[in-house]
Amino acid sequence: MNDIIVVCPACGAKNRIPADKRHMTPKCGRCGAPLGRAGDGSVVELTDMTFQQEVAASPVPVLVDFYSPTCGPCRMLAPVIDALARKYAGRAKICKLDTSRHQMVAGQFQIRGVPTLLFFKGGQVVDQLVGAAPQAEIEQRLDALL
C-alpha cells in the first residue's frame, strides 16, 4: 500500500503508481505524457495549476524552492535541491517553482526575493528560509518536519 499519486504536468490528471512499478517510467493514463520515475528522488517542477494538487494533497512534508533561472544564488542552490530530493526520496517531496513564469503562487505567498524556501506540512506553511542557505541548515529544518 505504498502507492504514489503523481499529478501529470501536462493535463493535471492524478495517476496512481504502485510501489512495485516505481522503477519504470510511467505515462499519464489520460494524455500519455511521461510522468518521470515516481519516488526516484527527482525534483518536482511546479506550476500555478499543479501547486495546490502537489502540495496540499501530499502525505509527506514538502519543500518548495521559489527560484528564477536568471538568479545567481538560485543557480548555486540548484545542486543542493537536487541532492536533497535524492536524499529524502519517499520521506519528503522536494519541489521547485519558477517565479518568473508562475507568478500567481509566488504572489499568494508574498515571495519578494529569490531563492525562498517554504516548508509545508499538511498543506500549511510551517517554516521559511530566504536566500541561499547551506545544505545542512535545510536538512535540519526538513528533519524537524519528519
Residue pairs with C-beta under 8 A, 6 or more apart in sequence:
1 19
2 19
3 16
3 17
3 18
3 19
4 16
4 17
4 19
4 22
4 38
4 39
5 14
5 15
5 16
5 17
5 57
6 14
6 15
6 17
6 26
6 35
6 36
6 38
7 13
7 14
7 15
7 50
7 53
7 54
8 14
8 15
8 28
8 30
8 31
8 33
8 35
9 33
9 35
9 45
9 47
9 50
10 28
10 31
10 33
11 28
11 30
11 31
11 33
12 49
12 50
12 53
13 28
13 29
13 30
13 31
14 53
15 26
15 28
15 29
15 35
17 26
17 35
17 38
17 39
22 37
22 38
22 39
22 40
23 37
24 37
25 34
25 35
25 36
25 37
26 34
26 35
26 36
26 37
26 38
27 33
27 34
27 35
28 34
28 35
36 42
39 89
39 90
40 89
41 85
41 86
41 87
41 88
41 89
42 85
43 65
43 81
43 82
43 85
43 94
43 95
43 96
44 54
44 93
44 94
44 95
44 96
45 95
45 96
45 97
45 98
46 54
46 55
46 64
46 95
46 96
46 97
46 102
46 105
47 97
47 101
47 102
48 102
48 103
48 104
48 105
51 97
51 102
51 105
54 62
54 93
54 95
55 62
55 64
55 95
55 120
55 123
56 123
57 123
58 93
58 120
58 123
60 90
60 91
60 92
60 93
61 92
61 93
61 119
61 120
61 121
61 142
61 145
61 146
62 92
62 93
62 94
62 95
62 119
62 120
62 121
63 84
63 92
63 93
63 94
63 95
63 117
63 118
63 119
63 120
63 138
63 142
64 95
64 96
64 97
64 117
64 118
64 120
65 74
65 77
65 81
65 94
65 95
65 96
65 97
65 115
65 116
65 117
66 97
66 99
66 106
66 109
66 111
66 114
66 115
66 116
66 117
66 118
67 74
67 77
67 78
67 96
67 97
67 98
67 99
67 114
67 115
68 74
68 98
68 99
68 100
68 114
69 75
69 98
69 100
70 100
71 114
71 115
73 114
73 115
73 131
73 132
74 114
74 115
74 132
76 132
77 115
77 132
77 133
80 135
80 138
81 94
81 96
83 135
84 94
84 135
84 138
84 139
84 142
85 94
87 139
88 94
88 142
91 146
92 142
92 145
92 146
97 105
97 106
99 106
99 111
99 114
109 118
109 125
113 130
113 131
115 130
115 131
115 132
116 128
116 129
116 130
117 128
117 129
117 130
117 133
117 138
118 125
118 127
118 128
119 125
119 126
119 127
119 128
119 129
119 141
119 142
119 145
120 126
121 145
126 145
127 141
127 144
127 145
129 137
129 138
129 141
